[in-house]
């Protein structure tokens, strides 16, 4: 799991986490990417990405309360 902010930092756009979310929201037009593995810094799932939870659970990621991932457990250290 990674957060939008982590990806923004990795591409040198530290203050553009929302832009990362917007671009990932359109990723289906550019190819197949594991966008379901990106959540906000608190671990909350994307609000309109209805398949995200089932995709994560299929990979063994526990989703708590139907919309949150434990980032201490699943965060990718970049």
Secondary structure, DSSP 4 states (H G I P E B T S, - for coil): -EEHHHHHHHTT-TT-HHHHHHHHHTGGGT----GGGEE-TT-BPPTT-TTHHHHHHHTT--EETTTEE-HHHH----
